[in-house]
Amino acid sequence: MKIYCDLFLEHPTNDNSLRFLELLDKNFKYNHDKLYHGYLNICVERLKLINLISILKDKKINYYSVPLQYKNNINITAKEAFQIAKKSTRYKDVEPLIDSAFHHHTPLFYSFKTVFVGNNPDGFIPNNVMIDKIDGHLWSDFEYDGYMYDFNLKF
C-alpha cells in the first residue's frame, strides 16, 4: 500500500537540498530566497522521500514525514488530548503535565511530559504520554518507534 506524505520542517530553513522536491512533486517550486517552515505542501510517496530525509537528517534539520491523513484530518485539540492523557495513563499515580503539550509538538500526536505523584515502589517513571491527533488513541512506544524509523529514519 502506498502512503503519500507531506514534509513538515520544525524550524525555518532554506537548505538547497529541498530543491530535489521538484523532482518528486511537480507542483513544488524551490525558491532560494524563501525560508521554509511547517508543511511544504507536497504529495510524495513515503518511500520516495527517504533519500531527501536522509540528507536532512545528516544536516541536522528537524523534519517529519507526515502521512496526508494526519495533515488533513486533525480532530483532537491539545486540551482534549490532555483530558484523554489523564484518563489513559497506564500507571497509577502518574499524571501528565498540561503545559508540556507544546514542548514536543509533532504533526501526528501530542506529547505530554509526566510526573509521578505517589509512591513509586518499583522505581519506574514513564516520561511522556502521546495522544494521536486524529482519533485520540494512546500511542505505544512500539507505534512511536515504528513511525520514527519507517517514516523519518530516526531511532
N, C-alpha and C positions, 0 to 999 in steps of 0.2 A: 504494500500500500504506500503510495506516495504521500508525503506530508509536505505541504507548502508553508514556507516561513517568511517572516519579515525579520530584519535585523534591528535590534534595539541597542543604541550606544548610551552608556550611563553618563558619560561626560563629553562635553563638546570636543570635537576633534576634526581635523581636516587632513587625515593621512592619505597620501596618494594611492595607497593600496585599494581604497574604496572605488577607484576608477574601474577596477575589474568587475564591479557590479553591472556595468554597462553591457558586458558580455553575457551576463546571466539574466538580466531583466531589461528588455528593450525600452521600457518606459523610464528607466533610471538614467539621468544625465548628470555626470560628475561635474561639479563646479569647484575649481581650485580656490576660489575666493570665499567659499561658504564654510561655516563651521557646522558640522553635522552632530545632532544630538537627539536622543529619543529614537522613535521609529524612522526608518529610512524610506518607508512606503514602497517596499519591493515585494515581489511574489516569486520566490525561488524555491525549488525543491530542496528539502533539508540536506540531502547528500551532496548537492552541488555547491552548498555553502562551505563545506568542510575545508577546502583549500584556503579560502579567504579567512575563515575564523582561526585557522592555524596561524596565518600571518598576523592577524590582530592579537592573538594570544602571545606570540613571540614579541610583539611590540608593546605588550602590557596595556593594551587598550581594552577597557571593560565593555563587554558586549553580552547580549543574549540573542540566541537564535530562537525566535518566538513563533510557534505554530499559529497560523492565521486565526484559528478558532479562539485563541486567547486574546488576540488583538481586537477582535470584533465582537466578543460576547462576554464582557465582564459584567457579572450580575451581582457580585458581593462587594459592599463598601468596606472600608477599613474598620468602621465601627461595628458593622455586622460580623466581620471576621473576628474581631476581638471577642464578641459575645460567644461565637462558636468556639473559639480557642479556650475560653473559660470553661465551657461545658465539655470540651473534647480532651482536655489534658488527661493523659493516661495514668498519671501518678498522683496519688493523694498528697495534699499539701504542696503542690507545685502550682504557681499562679503565673499567667502571662502578664507582661507589663504593657499597658496601653501605649505609652509614649515611645516604645521601641518599634512600633509598626513601620515607621518610616526610616529607620536606621539601615534596614536591609531590604529595601523595596525591590521587587522583581516584577516583571510583566506577568508572571504566572501565578504567584502566590504572595500572600502577606506573611511576613516572618516576625513573630513576637518573641523577644527575649523572655526568659522565665526566671522566677526567683522561688526559692524553697522557703515555705512559711511555717514549717512544723518540724517534728522530729525526723531525723534522717539516719535510721539505723544501718542502712547498707552503704551510705556514702555516695550514692548515685544521684546526680542532679542533671536532668536534661537542660540543654542550654537554649533551646528555642522550640516554638510550635509554629508549623507552617500550614496556612489555610488557603486552599485553592480559590482563585478569583472567579471561576465560573460557577462551580456548584457547592463550594464551601466545605469540601471534604478535607480531612486532616491528611496532609502529605506524610508518608512514611519516609524514613531515611533511605529505604530502597528506591522509592519513587524519585526522591530528590537526586540520589546518586546516578540513577539511570538517565534522568533528564540532563543533568550537568555533564555527564560523559557523552551520551549519544548525540546531544544537540549542540554542545558547547566545548567539547574536548577539555573539560575541566574535571579535576579529580578532587 
